[in-house]
Amino acid sequence: MATYTADVRWSLRPGEDFPNGRYSRGHTIGFDGGTTIPGSASPHVVGKWAVAAAVDPEEMLVAALSTCHMLTFLHVARLAGFTVAAYGDHAEGVMDDIAPGRQAVTKVVLHPDIEWTGAVPDAARLEQLHHQAHEACFIANSVKTQVIVR
């Protein structure tokens, strides 16, 4: 079993009005390797109280799904005897209503762009490799969100 941590820190700034919701949603997120990134609520959720340049939870979920799929795919492709030279993805998450007053990231679509060295899998084998990667991806196995590879 493994344990993963993140240290999230936020504080009210001078002049902000917490009781009336007039405060920055900007915060920091620290990881055990020493990396700290700026975080915020999504501008789509809190408008001007968001920090647009920061990473929001919805983006982190999309990135986690994309990254996990990529890393698992690289492993699966290697075991199948293929060599990946480069892998890119423009992942897109969709927020939708799931019940009155409730929303969720209901779908994440991955758009992998893979460069190969040597043998290249045909379309059917590539689909199989992506399916294997999806089935083994820890993050995909942890969420209810539909994950589609295009």
Long-range contacts (C-beta under 8 A, 24 or more apart in sequence): 4-32, 5-31, 5-32, 6-30, 6-31, 7-31, 8-39, 21-49, 22-49, 23-49, 24-49, 24-51, 25-49, 25-50, 25-51, 26-50, 26-51, 26-54, 27-54, 29-55, 44-95, 58-93, 58-95, 58-105, 59-93, 61-93, 61-105, 61-108, 61-143, 61-145, 62-91, 62-92, 62-93, 62-105, 62-108, 63-91, 64-139, 65-91, 65-93, 65-108, 65-110, 65-137, 65-139, 65-140, 65-143, 65-145, 65-147, 66-91, 66-108, 66-110, 67-139, 68-137, 68-138, 68-139, 68-140, 69-110, 69-112, 69-130, 69-133, 69-134, 69-137, 69-139, 69-140, 69-147, 69-149, 70-112, 72-133, 72-134, 72-136, 72-137, 72-138, 73-112, 73-129, 73-130, 73-133, 75-133, 75-136, 76-129, 76-132, 76-133, 76-136, 77-121, 77-129, 80-121, 80-125, 80-129, 81-119, 82-116, 82-118, 82-119, 82-120, 82-121, 82-129, 83-116, 83-117, 83-118, 83-119, 84-114, 84-115, 84-116, 84-117, 85-115, 85-116, 85-117, 86-114, 86-115, 87-112, 87-113, 87-114, 87-115, 88-112, 88-113, 88-114, 89-113, 93-145, 104-144, 104-145, 105-145, 106-145, 106-146, 107-145, 107-146, 107-147, 107-148, 108-145, 108-146, 108-147, 108-148, 109-148, 109-149, 109-150, 110-147, 110-148, 110-149, 110-150, 111-150, 112-149
